Amino acid sequence: MGDVARAAGVSPMTVSYAYSQPGRVSSEATAKVRAAAQRLGYPGPHPAARSLRRGRVGSLGVVLGERLSYAFDDPQAARFLAGVSDVCAAEGVGLTLVPITGAPSDAWRVAQAAVDGFVVWTTSDDDPVLDAVADTGLPAVVHAGPDRPGMAVIGIDDRAAAAAIGAVAFAAARRPLVLGFPLDRARARRLLTGDEVPDVRFPVTRRRWEGFRDAWTRAGHPAARLRLAVCPVNRGAEGESFAGELLRGDDPPDAIAAMSDELALGALRAAAGAGLRVPDDLAVTGWDDSDPAAPAGLTTLAQSLREQGAHCARTALGLDPTPAPRHEWRVVARTTARPPELTRGRPGG
């Protein structure tokens, strides 16, 4: 930096400001510094050295409990990350994606991440990555859980939301089904009845299942009559495949409450393939109110994952230190669920 200052005919402080605070240097002085630096082959202050001096890196880490491509393949994750990136762009902060593979190296990867804080995409109660994040001592926020001491949890009340959309999905139903997310990190594909669902390690799956079960049992029905079809991944093709198998089976569902719009839209395709009328023969509801939901007429639950992502980012960066109430949600009624006036007195069968 001293060599550049001499070559440009300015002070070392001017060179420093030209790189770190360009607004404090005239355009003429900046041009001299840049020209001298180019002649001398000086690339500018090293980012790591700058970080040590400032005491921060200038990047926010997002821990995904999935393969890296999940951030681009899953619409919910993409919307959430868009909210995180909105804040990072506004604050001039970089975004570092930290993918998790399930290998012992995950903890090392988290520990080595050069970031100022972490946002953890919802994961399982027993994910060791949560301990790795806590061990860094950096600010950390978890989206939708699990709850961990010292980490803020930001999201919606999934159980209450599921009870609300479940009441719509199961109106006048006799053979209801929940098309759901994985129960644990094994991600096994399973079909269970409401009285045999084991411990659910993913908080989002657990709370949504509890809410759907609440909706069914509050209407006076036994939990055993509510089935849970566990999908290993959140993909429309998986929802279509699983729903199609069940619709062709001996005890086909007459109502499907899906934990995502992707699974619900897959169920709608399966219903069309089976020649069923929606919602007369089969009611279907989704979750998230994604872009394809409205054109499909999908009754769903709306939440803003982009706003939640932004809230997580602001909190992890210390820009929103006061805990806020849970985010809002609402049921969006369209045409794939039975209208309330048609559910009363619906003939049995």
C-alpha positions in Angstrom: 0.0 0.0 0.0 3.0 2.3 0.7 4.4 1.5 -2.7 1.1 2.4 -4.4 0.9 5.7 -2.4 4.4 6.7 -3.6 3.6 5.7 -7.2 0.3 7.6 -7.2 1.7 10.7 -5.3 -0.9 10.4 -2.5 -0.8 9.4 1.2 -1.1 5.8 2.4 -4.4 6.9 4.1 -5.8 8.0 0.7 -4.9 4.6 -0.7 -6.6 2.9 2.2 -9.7 5.0 1.8 -9.8 4.4 -2.0 -10.4 0.7 -1.2 -12.3 0.7 2.1 -14.3 4.0 2.0 -14.2 5.3 -1.6 -16.8 8.0 -0.8 -14.1 9.8 1.2 -11.7 10.1 -1.8 -12.1 12.3 -4.9 -12.6 10.5 -8.2 -9.3 12.0 -9.4 -7.4 10.5 -6.4 -9.1 7.2 -6.8 -8.2 7.1 -10.5 -4.5 7.7 -9.6 -4.5 5.0 -6.9 -6.1 2.4 -9.2 -3.7 3.2 -12.1 -0.7 2.9 -9.8 -2.0 -0.3 -8.3 -2.5 -1.8 -11.7 1.1 -0.8 -12.8 2.5 -2.4 -9.6 0.3 -5.5 -9.8 -1.3 -4.7 -6.4 -4.8 -6.4 -6.2 -6.0 -4.4 -3.1 -6.2 -5.3 0.6 -6.6 -9.0 1.2 -10.2 -9.9 2.2 -9.0 -12.1 5.1 -6.8 -9.3 6.5 -9.6 -6.8 6.2 -11.9 -9.3 8.0 -9.4 -9.6 10.9 -9.1 -5.9 11.2 -12.9 -5.3 11.2 -13.7 -8.3 13.4 -16.3 -9.6 10.9 -16.3 -11.5 7.6 -19.1 -9.8 5.8 -21.0 -13.0 5.0 -24.1 -14.8 6.4 -24.1 -18.6 6.4 -27.3 -20.6 5.5 -27.1 -24.2 6.7 -29.2 -26.5 4.5 -29.8 -30.0 5.9 -30.0 -31.2 2.3 -27.8 -31.6 -0.8 -26.8 -28.2 -2.3 -29.1 -28.5 -5.3 -32.1 -28.6 -2.9 -31.7 -24.8 -2.6 -32.6 -24.5 -6.2 -34.9 -27.5 -6.7 -37.3 -27.0 -3.8 -39.7 -24.0 -4.4 -40.1 -23.4 -0.6 -36.4 -23.3 0.0 -35.9 -21.1 -3.0 -38.5 -18.6 -1.7 -37.0 -18.6 1.7 -33.5 -18.1 0.4 -34.8 -15.2 -1.8 -35.8 -13.4 1.4 -32.4 -14.1 3.0 -30.6 -12.7 -0.1 -32.8 -9.6 -0.1 -31.4 -8.6 3.3 -27.8 -9.6 2.3 -28.0 -7.5 -0.8 -29.4 -4.5 1.1 -26.7 -4.7 3.7 -23.8 -5.4 1.4 -23.3 -8.9 3.0 -22.3 -12.0 1.2 -24.3 -15.3 1.3 -22.6 -18.6 2.0 -24.6 -21.8 1.5 -23.4 -24.6 3.8 -24.9 -27.9 2.5 -25.1 -30.9 4.8 -24.4 -34.4 3.6 -25.1 -36.5 6.7 -21.4 -37.4 6.9 -19.1 -36.7 10.0 -17.5 -33.9 7.9 -20.7 -31.8 8.3 -19.6 -30.4 11.7 -16.2 -29.5 10.3 -17.8 -27.8 7.3 -19.9 -25.7 9.7 -16.9 -24.9 11.9 -14.8 -23.8 8.9 -17.5 -21.6 7.4 -16.2 -18.0 7.2 -19.4 -16.2 8.2 -20.7 -13.8 10.8 -23.7 -15.8 11.7 -26.0 -18.7 10.7 -29.5 -19.2 9.4 -30.4 -22.9 9.8 -33.1 -24.2 7.4 -35.6 -26.4 9.4 -34.0 -29.7 10.3 -34.5 -32.7 12.7 -34.4 -32.6 16.5 -31.4 -34.9 16.5 -29.3 -33.2 13.7 -25.7 -32.9 15.0 -25.3 -29.9 12.8 -27.2 -27.8 15.4 -24.5 -28.6 18.0 -21.9 -27.6 15.5 -23.6 -24.3 14.8 -24.0 -23.6 18.6 -20.3 -24.5 19.1 -19.2 -21.7 16.8 -20.5 -19.1 19.3 -21.9 -17.1 16.4 -25.4 -15.6 16.2 -27.8 -18.3 14.8 -31.4 -18.5 13.9 -33.4 -21.6 13.1 -36.3 -21.5 10.6 -39.4 -23.4 12.0 -37.4 -25.4 14.5 -36.1 -27.3 16.3 -35.9 -25.2 19.4 -32.4 -24.9 20.8 -31.2 -22.7 23.7 -29.6 -19.5 22.5 -31.1 -19.8 19.0 -34.1 -17.8 17.9 -36.8 -19.8 16.0 -38.8 -18.0 13.4 -41.8 -19.3 11.5 -45.5 -19.8 11.8 -47.6 -21.8 14.2 -47.7 -25.0 12.1 -50.0 -26.9 14.4 -52.7 -24.2 14.5 -52.4 -23.7 10.7 -52.7 -27.4 10.0 -55.8 -27.6 12.2 -57.4 -24.8 10.2 -56.7 -26.1 6.7 -57.4 -29.7 7.9 -60.9 -28.7 9.0 -61.5 -27.6 5.4 -59.9 -30.6 3.8 -61.7 -33.2 6.0 -65.2 -31.6 5.9 -67.6 -34.5 5.3 -64.7 -36.9 4.6 -64.9 -40.6 5.6 -61.5 -41.8 4.5 -59.1 -38.8 5.0 -55.4 -38.9 4.2 -52.4 -36.6 5.1 -49.8 -36.6 2.4 -46.8 -35.6 4.4 -43.1 -34.9 4.8 -40.4 -37.4 6.1 -40.6 -38.4 9.8 -36.9 -38.5 10.4 -33.6 -38.4 8.6 -34.0 -41.9 7.3 -36.7 -40.5 4.9 -38.6 -43.8 4.6 -41.7 -44.0 2.5 -44.5 -45.3 4.7 -48.3 -45.5 5.1 -49.4 -45.3 8.7 -52.7 -44.9 10.6 -53.2 -42.1 13.2 -52.7 -44.5 16.1 -49.4 -45.9 14.9 -47.4 -42.8 14.0 -44.1 -43.1 15.8 -41.9 -40.3 17.2 -41.5 -37.6 14.5 -38.1 -36.0 14.5 -38.7 -33.2 12.0 -40.6 -30.4 13.9 -42.4 -29.2 10.8 -43.7 -32.7 10.0 -44.6 -33.3 13.6 -46.5 -30.1 14.2 -48.4 -30.2 10.9 -49.4 -33.9 11.6 -50.6 -32.9 15.0 -52.7 -30.1 13.6 -54.3 -32.3 11.0 -55.0 -34.9 13.6 -56.5 -32.2 15.8 -58.9 -31.2 13.0 -60.0 -34.8 12.5 -60.5 -35.8 16.1 -62.1 -32.5 17.2 -64.9 -33.4 14.7 -65.5 -36.5 16.7 -63.6 -39.0 14.6 -61.1 -41.6 15.9 -57.4 -40.9 15.2 -57.0 -44.4 13.7 -59.2 -43.4 10.8 -56.8 -40.7 9.7 -53.9 -42.0 7.6 -50.5 -40.5 7.0 -48.7 -41.2 3.7 -45.0 -40.3 4.4 -43.2 -39.0 1.3 -39.4 -39.2 1.3 -39.0 -36.0 -0.7 -41.1 -32.9 -1.3 -41.7 -33.4 -5.1 -44.8 -33.3 -7.1 -43.9 -36.7 -8.8 -43.7 -38.3 -5.3 -47.1 -36.9 -4.4 -48.6 -38.1 -7.7 -47.1 -41.6 -7.3 -48.1 -42.2 -3.7 -51.6 -40.7 -4.1 -52.1 -42.7 -7.3 -51.3 -46.0 -5.5 -53.8 -45.2 -2.8 -56.5 -44.0 -5.1 -56.3 -47.3 -7.0 -56.2 -49.3 -3.7 -59.0 -51.1 -1.7 -59.6 -48.1 0.6 -59.1 -45.0 -1.5 -59.1 -41.6 0.3 -61.9 -39.2 -0.3 -59.9 -36.2 1.1 -56.1 -35.5 0.9 -54.5 -32.7 3.0 -51.0 -32.3 1.7 -48.1 -30.7 3.6 -47.0 -28.7 0.5 -48.5 -27.5 -2.7 -46.0 -29.7 -4.6 -47.5 -32.8 -3.1 -51.0 -31.5 -3.5 -50.6 -30.7 -7.1 -49.2 -34.2 -7.6 -52.3 -35.6 -5.9 -54.5 -33.6 -8.3 -52.7 -35.2 -11.3 -53.3 -38.6 -9.8 -57.0 -37.8 -9.3 -57.3 -36.8 -12.9 -55.5 -39.9 -14.0 -58.0 -42.0 -12.0 -61.0 -40.2 -13.5 -62.1 -38.7 -10.2 -64.0 -35.4 -9.8 -62.4 -32.8 -7.5 -63.8 -32.0 -5.0 -66.9 -34.2 -5.3 -65.0 -37.5 -5.3 -61.8 -36.2 -3.7 -61.0 -33.0 -1.8 -57.4 -31.8 -2.0 -55.7 -29.0 0.0 -52.1 -27.8 -0.2 -49.7 -25.6 1.8 -47.8 -22.4 0.9 -49.9 -20.9 -1.8 -47.1 -21.2 -4.4 -47.4 -19.7 -7.9 -49.0 -22.8 -9.5 -51.7 -23.1 -6.8 -54.1 -20.4 -8.1 -54.2 -21.6 -11.7 -54.9 -25.1 -10.4 -57.7 -23.8 -8.2 -55.9 -25.4 -5.2 -57.3 -24.6 -1.8 -54.2 -24.1 0.3 -52.6 -22.4 3.3 -50.7 -19.2 2.5 -47.6 -18.1 4.3 -44.7 -15.9 3.2 -41.5 -17.8 3.3 -39.7 -14.9 1.7 -40.6 -12.7 4.6 -39.6 -15.4 7.0 -36.2 -15.7 5.3 -35.7 -12.0 5.5 -36.6 -12.0 9.2 -34.2 -14.8 9.9 -31.4 -12.9 8.1 -32.0 -9.7 9.9 -32.0 -11.5 13.2 -28.8 -13.4 12.5 -27.1 -10.2 11.5 -28.2 -8.3 14.6 -30.5 -6.0 12.6 -33.7 -7.2 14.3 -32.7 -8.2 17.8 -36.2 -8.0 19.4 -38.1 -11.3 19.1 -41.2 -10.9 16.9 -44.4 -12.7 17.1 -44.9 -15.7 14.8 -45.5 -14.9 11.2 -49.1 -14.8 9.9 -50.8 -17.5 7.8 -54.3 -17.8 6.2 -56.5 -20.4 4.5 -57.0 -19.6 0.8 -60.3 -21.2 -0.3 -60.5 -22.2 -4.0 -62.2 -25.0 -5.8 -60.4 -28.3 -4.8 -62.1 -28.5 -1.3 -65.8 -28.9 -0.7 -67.6 -25.6 0.0 -69.0 -25.5 3.6 -72.6 -25.3 2.3 -72.1 -28.5 0.4 -70.5 -30.5 3.2 -73.6 -30.3 5.5 -75.8 -33.3 4.8 -73.5 -34.9 2.3 -74.8 -38.4 1.7 -72.8 -41.2 3.2 -71.6 -44.3 1.3 
